[in-house]
């Protein structure tokens, strides 16, 4: 079927060229990837500090949005590149104490250098 990449992917209706979206479930407590484990790899850099590398890099840096499933946790998405990003998790009580967490990520990127 045209526009579908891989067995579980569907085309995204968009005016932008070659949009690709990933959904990643990061379990920082284990640490491991659930959903999306075939699309990215995870490195645990220490408490609340994870590096995510996309198996197939985008042509330009994607948009990465995350939310924590762990109570009282703040997450920060940092160092976003076409090849990956860092996910940093902190205790909400002070915003600076690193904390392991479960995180859902939605990544939207493009396999085209132009935006339209």
N, C-alpha and C positions, 0 to 999 in steps of 0.2 A: 504494500500500500504506500503510495507516494507520501513523503513528508514524515514518515514514522521511522524512528531510529531505535532498534532494539525491540524485544518482544513486549515490554510493558510500557512503552512510551507512546504518547499521543501528540499530534501536532498542536501547537499553541496558535490560536487565531490572533495575529498581531500584524500591524502595519510595518513592523521592523523586520529586517531580513534575518533569517536563520536563528530564531530564538530557541534557546534550550534551557529547560528548568530541571533542577534536581531537588529532591526532598531528602534530607538527611536527619536521622535520629541518632544523636550522639549520647551515649551513656558514659558519662565521665566518672561514674562511680566504679565501673567494671575495669578499665575503660574499653569500650568497643563501639562499633557502629552497628545499628540495627538496619532499619530502612536506609537504603542508599549505600550499603556496604559494597555493592558491585560498581559504584560510581566514584568512590573516593577511598582514600586511606587515612588513617588517624595515627598521630604520634602524641603520646602523653608526655608533656614536658615538665610535669610536676603538678602539684595540687592546683586545680582550677585553670590549668594552662594547656591548651591543646592546639596542635597544628593539623589542619585538614588539607590534603593534597588531592585535587581532582584527577581522576584517572585519565581524562581527556581534557586538556587545557582549553580554555576559551581563547578567542583571538584578542579580546580585551577584558579588562577587569569586570566581573559580574556584580550585580547587586546581591547582597547577602543580608537576610533578615532572620533573626533568631528570637526564640522565646524559651524561657526556662520552665521545666516541669517540676523543679525542685523549689520548695517554698523558701521565701526570704532570700532569693538569689538574684543578683544583677549580672547580666552578661554583656560583654563587649566584643564586637567583631572588629578585629584589627588586621592591619597589614594585608589588605585584600589585593590580590594580583590575579592575572589570568589563570595561574596555575593552582591557586589555593588561598587559604586565609588562616588566621589564628583566632581561636575562641578563648576568651578570658572570662572566668566566673569569680564573683566576689560575694561575700556575705552582705546582705542588704542593711544589716545593723550599722555598719560603718563604711561600706563601699570600698574598702581597701584590703580586707582580709581574704586571701584566696580560698576558694571553696569548690569542691567537686560537685558537679550537677548533671542532671539529665537535660538535654537541650534539643529542641526541634529547630532545624534550619531550612529555609526556603531560599534557593539560589537561582537567580534568573540571569542568564548571560547570553552572549551572542557569538555565533560562529561566522560573523561578518565584521569587517572593519568599519563599514559605514553604519550610521544609525538609522537610516531610512532606506 
